[in-house]
Amino acid sequence: MLALLAGGCAQQVETRAVKELRVGQAEVGGVAFTVEDGLAAVRKQEPGTLTLWGSAPAFHVRALASSGATESWTVVVRNAMPDAELTAMVGDEPQVVDAVPGLQPTVKTWKVRLPAGAEARLTVAPPLWDQSAPFRFAALADVQEALPRVGDIYRRINADPTLRFIFFSGDLTETGTVEQLEEFQSRLQESRIPLFATLGNHELLNPDPRYLEYFGRGNLHFTYQGVHFTMIDSGNGSLDPRAEEALDGWLEAGQNAVHILGTHIPIVDPIGVRNGAFASRNEAAALLAKLARGRMDLTLYGHVHSYYSFSNAGIPSFISGGGGAIPEQFDGVGRHFLAVEVDPAQGVRTVSLVRVD
């Protein structure tokens, strides 16, 4: 029976890893759109309109238009940086882009012409996103059944204008139903900044997981102001071989830079008595060794509904599962998030616990 369960979990992880390779692809109105590295999910597509859900502060979209393709397009990006801009290039020629004013700071809309028979490259990004500079972001995980009151956390984050985005390590919802995913999306309108996430084990309690359709890949990598960020899908307490292979490349890319990793289930449990870690100790040991060789600067976890600061193979590590899910009893931590200050020239400066309750 245990072997059958393990096989079922492995198959589910593999299915997600294969499905997420299709995230960010659409063909409509004679134009084939491809979000590079899958850093945005296609939420709506119809001739003349493309709506995306951003999974990173900056991303690129290739648009290959056939000879009779629709040329006038409205591009909508939800979960965007508040100061994001759209640029469009056909070869070396910039295209005219008109911004459409909106009421929600993280929903951006632009109008752009994509010439028929040509290939354009669109970039959605805030100014100076690719130039090294210090910045701060929030880290959070484990909202689950506390969705109706997560606005308290967003309001506390909103009160700090220096925080650029939320780095979320899984368990957005209680059981991953469509209704819960849509409520999470709706509640996020209370945040002035976007939330970039990976999924947790609770998103997989639904027999038909729909996380990828709503919020994109669980395994992803992006850079912002000289710092590398990696998310890996550990929702089943393990990694798919495809994710491991991608991680190898991301570790190489970030080896000589500041690199931060987020995943839901801690690779090892610092307390060791809650089953709050990877299912295989051997896999956990091998992964930690890989992160250490890759010079990872910081690992951020959820899953355990409390706050812990510890070290993984010499890597500073934090569990921050204070998004509102049922807390560990008697620890007195309550709802919280982390405020992380990072400098691409100096590394991770500070990781501060911010209590909400």
N, C-alpha and C positions, 0 to 999 in steps of 0.2 A: 504493500500500500504506500509506504513512504517513497519507494522508487517511482511509483506512478504519479504521486503528487509532485515530486521533484521534476519529473519529465514534463508534466503539465505546465509548471511554472516556467521551465526553460523554453517551452514552445511559445508561451505567451510573451516572454521577453523578446524572443526572436521575431514574432509577428509584429510587435511594435517597432523593432529596429528596422524591419523591412518597410513597414508602412510609412515611417517618418521620412524615408528617402524621397517620398512623393510630396512632402509638405512644400508649399510654395510654388506649385506648378499649376498653370491654367492655360487654356486655349479658348479664346472667345473673340468674336468679331474679326476673325482672320489674323489675330495676333497671338503668338505663343509667348507667354510670360513665364520666366523662371527666376525665382528669388535665389540669389547665390547663397550657397551653404544652408539653405532652408531657414533663414533667419526671419521669416515672416510667414504666416499662414494665410491662405486665400480664404476669405470669409464670404465674399460675394463676387460673382462674375456675370456680366451681361454686356452686350455690345455697347461700348462707350463708357463703361464704368467698371473699375476694379477696386475692391475693398480688401485691405490686408489688416492682419493683426500682427503688430511688430513684436519680435522676440529679442531685440537688441537695440541699443541706442542708435546704431547706424547700420544700414544694409543697402545692398545693390540689387537691382532687378534688370534682367535682360529681357528686351521686348523685340521679338522677331516678327515683323509684319509682312504678310503676303501682298501680292500686287494689288488686290482689290480690298484690302483691309480697311476697317474703320479707322479714321485718322484723328478725330476729336475725342479725347479721353478725359474722364474725371477720375482721379486717383485719390482714394480715401485711405488713410492709415490710422487705425485705432491703436491705442496703447503706444503712442509716439511720444518722443521727448517734446516738452512744451515749446522749445525753440527750434524744432526740426524744420528743415527746409528741403525742398525737392529741386534737384538739378537733373537735366536730361541732356544727353549728348548723343549725336549721331556721327560717329567718327570723331573728328575734331571740332564739329560744329555744335555749339550749344543751341538748344531749343527754347523757345519762349515758354515760360511757366507762370501761370497766374494763380496766386494764393486766394482761396475762398475763405473769408472770415467765418469763425465758428465760436460757439459758446463754451465748449469743453476743451480745456487746455491740452489734453492728451489725444484729441481727435483732430487730425489735420486733413485738409482737403485742397487739392490743386487741380487746375485744368491745364492740359498739355496736348500738343499735337505730335503724334507719332507718324511720320511719313510712311505711306504704303511702300512696300518693297524694300524697306530698309531695316537695319537693326539698331535699336537705341539702347542706351544703358542709363537707367534711372538710379539716382542716389538719394536716399532719404537719411538725413543726418543733421545734427545741430552744427553750428559754426565751430570750427577748430577741433572737431571731434578726433581728428587724426594727428593732433599735435600734443606732445607730452606736457602734462600739467597736473598738479595735485588736485584732488577732489574728494568728496565724501559721498557715501551711499548708505542705504539702510539694508539690513539683512533680516529676514523674517521667515517663518514656516508655521505650519500646523494651525490653520484656522478651523477647519472641519465644521462641527455643529455650531460654532460661534459666529457664523456668517452674519446673522442679524445685527450683531454689535461690533463688527470689525471696523465700522466707521470711526470708532473711538481711536483706534490705532492710526488710521489714515489721518485723522485730524492732528494727532500728536506729531506725526511725520511732517504734515503740512506746515506745522509751526516752525520747523527748522528749514529755512530757505536754502541752506547749503547742501542739502541732500539731493542728489541728482536722479536717482532711481532706486527701486526696491529690488533686491536680489532674493528671490523666494525659493526655498529648498523643499518644496513639496507639501502635499496634503492641503490643497486648497479647499476641498470639500469633504463631506462625511462619507459619501458613497459614490461619488463621481457620476451621478445622474445628469441628464441634460438640464433638468430644472435647476440643479445645484450649480452646474457650470455657468448657466445663464445668470443665476443670482450672484455668483462671484463676480462675473463681468459687470453686472449692474452696480454692485456695491463699490466696485473699483472706480466708478465715476466720482466718488467722494475724494479720491486721491488726486493731488495736483501733479503727480509725477507717475511715470509708467512703472509696471511691475513685470520683471522678466523672471520666468519660472522654469522649473522642472517639475515633473509629477511625483507623487508619493504613493504609498501602498493603498491609501484610501481611494484614490482615483481609480483603482483597479478592482474595487469591490463590486462595481457594476459589471454584470456579465458581458455587456457590450460597451467597453470603454470608449469614450468619445473625446478624451482630452486633446488628442492630436488635432482634431478638426477645429477645436476652439482656440487652443493656445500654442499649437505648434510642437516642435520637436522637444523630446525629453533629453536628448544628447545634442549639445550645441556649444559653439565657441565664438566669442566675439572680442574685439578690442575697443577700448575707449580711453582716450587721452594717454596712450602709452602703456596701459595696463591690460593684461590678458585675463579673460574670464571664461571658465569652462563649467558647464553643467553636465552631469551624467545621470542617467536614469537607473536608479537602484531600487525601484518600486517593488521588485520581487526579492530584494536582498541579494542581488547578484548583478553582474554585467553581461550583456550580450557580447559575443566575440567581435561583432561589428563595432560596437561602442568602444571596446578595448583597442581595436585597431585605430579608430578615429582619435582616441585619447593619446595614443603614441605620437601621432602627428601633431596634436595640439601641444603636448609637452615639449616636443622638439621646437615648435614655433615660439613657445614662451620661455624657453630655458634661460635665456639671457635677459629676461624682462621680469617685472613683477607679475605673478600669476596666481590667481585665486580660483579655487574650485568649490562648487556647491553641489551637494547631492542629498537626497532625503535621509536614507538610512545610514547611520554612522558606520564607517568601515570597521571600527572596533568600538565596543561599549566601554567607556572609561570606568564605569562602576562594575560591570560584568555580571550582574544578577538579573537583568530585565529582558534578556533576549532582544536587546536593542542594537543589533549589529548585523553585519553580513552573515548569511546562512553558513558559509564555509570559512573556517579560520584560515585554511590554506590560501583561498582566493584573497582574503583580506590581507594576509601577510605579503603576498606577491604584489597586490595593488599598492600597498603602502610603500614597499621597496621601490616600485616604479615611480611613485610620486616624489619620493626622496631623491632618486637619481635625476628626476626631471626638475629639481630645485623648486618645487611648489612652495609658495610663500605663505599660503593660508588655506585651510579647509573649513567649510561651513556646513553644518548638518541641521536636520530637524529630527522628526520621529519621536524623540523623547521630549515630553512636554514640560521642559524645564530649561535651566541655563547651566551650562558647564563649560569651563575653560580648562584645556589640557593640551597635551602634546602627542602628535602621531608621528612616530619615526623622526622626531626632531622638528616636525612642522607644527606651528601654532594652529590649534583647532578649537572650534567652538560649536556647541550644541545650543541652538536657540529655537526651541519649540513653543514659543510663547504667543502664538497667534490667537489663542482663545480656546483651543481644544482642552478637554478635561485635564487639569494640571496634576503633576505629581503631588500627592498629599504631603502636607507638613513642611514643604520646602520654602514656602513663603515668597516665591518669586513672582507668580502671577503672570498676567499678560505683559509682554515686553517685545522689544526689537533691539537689534544692534546697530549702532552708528559706527561706520568704518571709515577711517581717514587713511588715504593711500597717496603716496608720492612715487611716480615712476622712477625718480632718481634715487630715492632713499628706501623704498619698500612700504610695508604696512606700518603706519605710524601708531595708530591707536585703534582699538576695538572696544567700544563703550556700551555697557548695558543701559538701556533706556526703559524704565518701568512705565507702564501705562496705567495700571490699576493703582 
